[in-house]
């Protein structure tokens, strides 16, 4: 059997390490404003390429005669894919 005086020392060290981890987590916690900015950035990274694709596609469809939405739909889908890739790259780092 182990020595009885050894167990309280191990318990004390374990509790001290956990308390230090909790203190560190409290110090490094992001504020509400930082979280809002982070989510807003993610939203812009996803939405801006899709909106840009819609405007560019609408302009290209306007150059062709008649009613067409081929460029608009194609570039919106491409913009969503590009936006999703942007979000992936942003979250990966």
C-alpha positions in Angstrom: 0.0 0.0 0.0 1.0 3.6 -0.6 1.9 6.0 2.1 -1.1 7.9 3.4 0.7 11.3 3.3 1.3 10.9 -0.4 -2.4 11.0 -1.4 -3.3 14.4 0.0 -0.3 15.9 -1.8 -1.3 14.4 -5.2 -4.9 15.6 -4.6 -3.7 19.1 -3.7 -1.6 19.3 -6.9 -4.5 18.0 -9.0 -6.8 20.6 -7.6 -4.2 23.3 -8.1 -3.7 22.4 -11.8 -7.5 22.4 -12.4 -7.8 25.8 -10.7 -5.0 27.2 -12.8 -6.7 25.9 -16.0 -10.0 27.5 -15.0 -8.2 30.8 -14.3 -6.5 30.7 -17.6 -9.8 29.9 -19.4 -11.4 32.9 -17.7 -8.6 35.2 -18.8 -8.7 34.1 -22.4 -12.4 34.1 -22.8 -13.6 36.1 -25.7 -16.0 39.0 -25.1 -19.4 39.3 -26.7 -18.2 41.9 -29.1 -15.3 39.7 -30.2 -17.7 36.8 -30.8 -20.1 39.1 -32.8 -17.3 40.4 -35.0 -16.0 36.8 -35.6 -19.5 35.7 -36.7 -20.0 38.8 -38.8 -16.8 38.1 -40.6 -17.8 34.5 -41.3 -21.1 35.8 -42.7 -19.4 38.3 -45.0 -17.0 35.7 -46.2 -19.9 33.5 -47.2 -22.3 36.1 -48.6 -20.2 38.6 -50.4 -19.0 36.1 -53.2 -22.6 35.0 -53.8 -23.9 38.6 -54.0 -21.0 39.5 -56.3 -21.8 36.5 -58.5 -25.4 37.6 -58.7 -24.5 41.1 -59.8 -21.9 40.0 -62.3 -24.3 37.3 -63.6 -27.2 39.8 -64.0 -24.9 42.2 -65.9 -23.7 39.4 -68.2 -27.3 38.3 -68.8 -28.3 41.8 -69.6 -25.7 41.9 -72.3 -27.4 39.0 -74.1 -30.6 39.5 -75.9 -33.9 38.2 -74.5 -34.7 36.8 -71.1 -31.9 34.7 -69.6 -30.7 33.8 -66.2 -27.9 31.3 -67.0 -25.0 33.5 -65.9 -26.9 34.7 -62.9 -27.7 31.3 -61.5 -24.3 29.9 -62.5 -22.3 32.7 -60.8 -24.5 32.6 -57.7 -23.7 28.9 -57.3 -20.1 29.5 -57.9 -20.2 32.4 -55.4 -21.7 30.1 -52.7 -19.0 27.5 -53.3 -16.3 30.1 -53.2 -17.8 31.6 -50.0 -17.9 28.2 -48.4 -14.3 27.6 -49.3 -13.4 31.1 -47.8 -15.1 30.1 -44.6 -13.3 26.8 -44.5 -9.9 28.6 -44.9 -10.8 31.1 -42.3 -11.9 28.5 -39.7 -8.9 26.3 -40.5 -6.4 28.9 -39.2 
